[in-house]
Structure formats: C-alpha cells, structure tokens
Amino acid sequence: MTRFKSDTLTQCRLSRHTGQGDKITVGWIESCFARVGNMLEDEERDIWEVVDVYATQPTEYIVKHERDYLLQRAGSDI
C-alpha cells in the first residue's frame, strides 16, 4: 500500500513565493495534478505552483527506488 492514489507519478519543478524570494524544488507528484500552472498545497499548508513537468513513471517504481540516491556515492567512489 502506498500513500498515493494514482497509478503514475510525474516529476515536476515546483515554485513557492516567500517573503525572502522564490523557493524552487523538484519532486514527484500524482500525475493528475502535474499540469503547468496548477497550485498545490503541501502538509505545512504552503502553496506551490507547478512550473515544469518532466517524466512520468509508475508509482510502484518510484516508491521502490525513492532512496536510491543514498547509494550513489558508494557506487561512484574510486
């Protein structure tokens, strides 16, 4: 069981306006919300705008590989 209702997730660049300028992040969101210009609310009640939309992958694949970056350094050190 995953925390997502959608069968697919889409990688998006998100922007949020603050009093100290814009904050930018990249993350995976449910594909039904991945439309440029959509406004999303996170758990902290911050509002994020979808700025760019990139790759779409099956939710099961993303959840299975979401921590792969932790092994990247060990695999790339000489």
N, C-alpha and C positions, 0 to 999 in steps of 0.2 A: 504494500500500500504506500503510495506516495502522497505528498502534500499538494499535488497538482491534480486538477480535474481534467485537464486537456491531455490528449494523446501525443501532442507535439509541443515543443518549446522553441522559441525563436530568440536568437541573440540580438540584443538591442543596445544602442547607446542612449542613455537617459541623462537629462539635464534638469537641475533644480536651481531656482533662483533664491539666493540668500541675501542678507544684508551686507555680506562681505564678498559678493560676486557670485558667479555661477559655479555649481559643483557638477562634475561630469562623472558618470560611472558606466560600465558595460556589464550587462547581466543577461540571464536567461529568463524570459517571461512567457506565460502561456500565449500560444500563437494567436488566439482570438483577440488579444489586446495589443498585438505587435503591429500597430499602424502609426506611421509618422503623424505627429500632432496629437495623438491620444495623451490624455492626462491620467496618471496613475497615483494612487495613494498607497504608501507603504505602512508597515506596522507602527512606525512612530508618527503617523499621520502627516508625513511630509508629502508634498505633491511633486511628482516627477513628470516631465514631458518626454515622450518617445521622439528622439531626434533622428536616429538612423535605424534601419532594420537590416539585419545580416542573415546568417544561416539558420535554417530550421532543422531540428533533429528530433527523433523520437524521445519522449520524456524518459522512458526506461533507460536509454543510452546515456543521457545527460546525468541522471541521478547516479548511475553506476560509475561514471567517470568524473564526478564533480570534484574529487580531491586528487586527481592525477598530478596536478601541478606540484604537489608536495614531494613527488618522486623525481621531478625533472632535474634538479641539481645533482642528485646521486647518479643519475644516468648520463649526465653530461660532463662530469668532472674527469679530468685525465689523470 
